[in-house]
Structures are given as structure tokens and as C-alpha cells.
Amino acid sequence: MSTASLAAHQAKYDLLVYFRDPRARGFTLALPVLLLLLFGYIFKHDTFSYSGRLTISGDSYYLPRMIALGLVGTTLSNLVIVLVSKRETGALKRRRATPIRAQVLIAGDVITSEVSAIVIAVVLVAIGWLAYGVHLSAAGIGALAVIVVVATAAFCGLAYGVSTLINSVDSAAPLVTLIFFALNAISGIYVPESLFPAWLRDAAQVLPVRPLASAMQAAVAPVTNGGHAFNWPDLLIVLAWGAAGTLFALRRFSWSPSR
């Protein structure tokens, strides 16, 4: 079989495992859906200051951020925990001992994350469109699709890098949850970033989540990016983090348990 066929077969297996895991479904899909419904209802008639120059509706603010929340959840949270669990239980070592090439196993993880992120984005856009009247233009839909696919791949590389820093299954979930909520909190995912001091917004801008949310914000509301649906500078920051995580993983990632 070709590498592409093997990767598709591996991805099919990984997707079955993923969608049968209630923790993965709940944390990556249910959480952003519930938060979008909650924040959308609470801030339906409110407007938020954005970048100090203009205002946008609460629904237009939270829709791209909940998509970013789901994307980060399926990669930097779920994938990291899965990788650590498989490595420390010996599953990765046993898989690596088979004739299946390493790139096939990695491709299975990336495809699973891509499918999950796309499903989350479609569900949230549908909710925003039908329940809150957030209508994306054709250019916005195209931009959002590209951002979701590209950013998911970048965050998968970052997830592989982060997984090398966690040495036990017991510490994986607490550490990942702490990183997940801290990054989202300072990136304006839960609370409007206009309430943050300038120094905190500047600090969050060099981390991967706020640029991701800003890039998605431009796709949903191009007025926040001078009328352009693609926010290339912020997307490049996300890609830089993905490249750094991938290079770090190439040097440190191990298929064998750390102990």
C-alpha cells in the first residue's frame, strides 16, 4: 500500500477512537458549543471595542474565538494528552515496532485533528448563522477554511513539541488544562480583550492563541482587518509557532516511555 493509503487507513482508525471517547468529544466540541450559546445569549445586544478603533457585536466577537477554542482544544489539549498516554503506556513503541512508517502514524494524528477542527468550525458557524445572525461572506468562509486547516496543522506540530515536556500520564491532564486555560484567558477567548491592559494584550500577541483568534476574527468580520478577510501577519505568527514546535519535536520526541 502507498503511504497515502496507509495514512488514510490509520486516520480512519484514529477517528473511530476519537469519536468514541466522551472526554475528547466533550472537551473539544461540546465546550465551545456551550460557551458560544452562553456568551451569544448574554452579549447578543452588546458591542465590544476592538483594537481601540471600532466596535463589533458580541456575537461577531465570540464566534471566531469559540472556533479558536475548539481548534486549540483538539490539538494543544487533546492531542498532547493522547500522545503522552500512548507513549507512557508503550502503545507508541509497539506501533513503531511494526512495519508502519512514522510519517503514517503522525499523519493519522494530523488528519484526525483536522477533521475534528473542521467539524467544530462548521457546527459553530452554523450556530452563529442561524441563532445569532452572524453571516460570513464568501471570502470570509474561504479565509476561515484556510485558516482552520493551516492553523490546525501548525498546532499539531506544537502539540508534538509540548508532549515531549510531559513525562507522565498522571501529570498530562492537569498540566495541559492549566496551559490551555491560561493561554485562552490572556488571549481574550473568554473575556473581551478590550478590558485587558495594553501590556497584557501585547504579551498575548506573541503567543499562538491570540493571533489565531485575530486571524479568525478578520474572516468573520473583515472590518477588523481593514476590510480584508485574510489576516496574514497573525497567521504567520501561528505558523512560526507550529514550525518551532515541529523542530523541537524532531530533536526530542521519543516513541519509548520516558521511564
C-alpha positions, 0 to 999 in steps of 0.5 A: 500500500502507498503511504497515502493509503496507509495514512488514510487507513490509520486516520480512519482508525484514529477517528473511530477512537476519537469519536468514541471517547466522551472526554475528547468529544466533550472537551473539544466540541461540546465546550465551545458549543456551550460557551458560544450559546452562553456568551451569544445569549448574554452579549447578543445586544452588546458591542465590544471595542476592538483594537481601540478603533471600532466596535463589533457585536458580541456575537461577531466577537465570540464566534471566531474565538469559540472556533479558536477554542475548539481548534486549540482544544483538539490539538494543544489539549487533546492531542498532547494528552493522547500522545503522552498516554500512548507513549507512557503506556508503550502503545507508541513503541509497539506501533513503531515496532511494526512495519508502519512508517512514522510519517503514517502514524503522525499523519493519522494524528494530523488528519484526525485533528483536522477533521475534528477542527473542521467539524467544530468550525462548521457546527459553530458557524452554523450556530452563529448563522442561524441563532445569532445572525452572524453571516460570513461572506464568501471570502470570509468562509474561504479565509476561515477554511484556510485558516482552520486547516493551516492553523490546525496543522501548525498546532499539531506540530506544537502539540508534538513539541509540548508532549515531549515536556510531559513525562507522565500520564498522571501529570498530562491532564492537569498540566495541559488544562492549566496551559490551555486555560491560561493561554485562552484567558490572556488571549481574550477567548473568554473575556473581551480583550478590550478590558485587558491592559495594553501590556497584557494584550501585547504579551498575548500577541506573541503567543499562538492563541491570540493571533489565531483568534485575530486571524479568525476574527478578520474572516468573520468580520473583515472590518477588523482587518481593514476590510480584508478577510485574510489576516496574514501577519497573525497567521504567520505568527501561528505558523512560526509557532507550529514550525518551532514546535515541529523542530523541537519535536524532531530533536526530542520526541521519543516513541519509548516511555520516558521511564 
